[in-house]
């Protein structure tokens, strides 16, 4: 039974949506990408902008040639565009360009780590490794718990803020989970953090490309102090990440990477660092990546982030309802009441290992999904109810297959017909489970 809506109105904006690929029986099919939480294909507008800019490409900041001046103006002007996109304040905030969200969080952890072992940081049980591991050797960390559905417990957050009596300096949370798609109540979290004199970092990697976000004014109790995200998840390749935070955070500390472009004066005995953000961007900046990001922001802004969120939410609801009807599917963190979430759904087919399900969908139907723990092992372990004893077996014996899930993640260009094809494929796997297990149960 196929949905009667046409293809996504956004589909013609994206490169590669009609790419043909071979499948196991030799047929050629149109590739279906449901792995957008990992990375998205590029906007056509982004690649056009890269081509248009390419004749002007030059090194920036220290060149006096005309192309260098043009490139420098684009690069520096981009920071206001980024801040405007998320509601930042050009007078109080700075935009620091890095490679990706992971580097942005590492950079911030290095900047904030002075005497940090005397202080506490609150993370959560639902975080991506990139918003957990960089903090571990720098702060006393506690983790806000999640409920049975995988949602962050606000009451536990407040309890831990109160218990530590002003010692918590930072609360760091995902804007949206890359496992369940749950959107955290970041403004309520911010208000709680500020009430106990803590700041908040939002990992926006899964939120910024899919929903509107406003970091709000600095005087607001709901202000988001730090925000990080990646261009490659918002239809702009070329390797740019963004770290947004108060200029004052970066004024007095030495940069974590040093070298060209970071200093005003240097001799054998003295260093005077440049002001932020320059001192935080050592080496030759990635101007191509910034041009791509600017173009993606322009396109996203013209489409309207509310429109994108609403469309992807409709895809998610539709998929959940169709998968619920399949008796062999186990959905994770899906309740009868639809919660705020981005277009991410995790599931398993009962009796079929997660990696085998992903292989079958790819090799038999040309459908790309992701499987495993999605760089969020502690969270997935909780959702799968993996015991400490079972985990010890996996740690000690690499031959034991690790538990995990299959993840569907949508982009704005996905459509209902693709979902229907995937659901039919999953139904076929359930009906012919033994056949597919025999065919793909061994390493391919």
WONORDA-V236217 format. One record per helix or strand of 3 or more residues. SS is the DSSP state (alpha for helix, beta for strand). FROM is the first residue (numbers start at 1). TO is the last residue. If there is no record, write none. Layout:
SS|FROM|TO + SS|FROM|TO
This chain:
alpha|11|13 + beta|20|22 + beta|28|30 + alpha|44|54 + alpha|66|86 + beta|93|98 + alpha|101|112 + alpha|116|118 + beta|120|124 + alpha|129|131 + alpha|133|136 + beta|140|144 + alpha|154|163 + beta|168|174 + alpha|186|195 + beta|199|203 + beta|226|230 + alpha|231|233 + beta|241|246 + alpha|247|251 + beta|263|266 + beta|271|273 + alpha|278|280 + alpha|287|303 + alpha|305|324 + beta|329|331 + beta|344|349 + alpha|354|365 + beta|370|372 + alpha|377|383 + alpha|388|396 + beta|405|409 + alpha|416|431 + alpha|433|440
